[in-house]
Amino acid sequence: MGVHAKYGLLLRRVFLSPFTAAYGGILRVRHALYDNGSLRSTRPTVPTIAIGNLALGGTGENPHTWNWCFVAWKVMLLWPR
């Protein structure tokens, strides 16, 4: 790794550290609100399959999930009855 790349990584880390700290603080408050009962989790009324990181959002699971749903739909259509 060259000198310029190392400085670029350092600058990014320094620039992003306040945002990281703020995000971490928000998550700590959110978790505390769930722990003390101020926020309540809910259960879905229908059977549900959860894919991915439900606490913080996702990392692109939707396209993968839709592909699996499409495959399952095709299998159901083509399966002999």
N, C-alpha and C positions, 0 to 999 in steps of 0.2 A: 504494500500500500504506500502510495506516495505521500509526500509531506502535505500537498494541497488537499488530498482526500482526508487526512487526519484532521486538518484544521476545519474542513467542511463539516465533519462529524461532530467536532467539538462545538462549533458555532450552532449547529442544529440542536445539540443537547442543551446548550445554554439558552437558546431561544425558546425551546419547547418546555423547559423545566417549570416555568410558572403555570403553564396550562396543565401540565401533569399534576402538579400539586393541587390546583383548583379542582380538577376532575376527581382526584382521590378524596378531597374534602367533601365534595358533593356526594360521592358514593358512601362515605362513612356516615354522613347525616341521613341519607336514604336508608341505609341498613339499620341505623339506630331507630328511625321512625317505625320500621317494620318490627324490630325487636321489642319496642315498648308498646306496640299495639296501635299507634296513631295511624299507620297505614295497614290495610288488611289485604292479604292475598285472596284471590277468588278461584274457585274451581269451575272449569267449563261445564256446561250442562249436557254436552254431548261427548262421546269418547274422542279423545284427541291424541295425536302423536306429535310430540315436541321434538324438533330437530334443531340442534345448534345450541348456542349460548343464550339462554333465556334471560339471564340476569343483566347482560350488558348490550343486548342487541345481537347482531349476527355477523357472520363473516362470509356471506354469499351463499348461504345454504338454499335459498329459494330456487335458483335455477336447477340445482341438483335435485331438489325435492320434486319440482315440476317434471323433470325428466323421468324420475321414478314413477310418478303418477301416470305419465303418458305410457310408459312401458307396461304398467299394471293394467291400464285401460285396454291397450292393444292385446295383451294376453287374454283378458276377459272376452274381448270380441272374437278372437281367433280360437279360443278353447272349444273343442267339440262338446256339444250338449247331448 
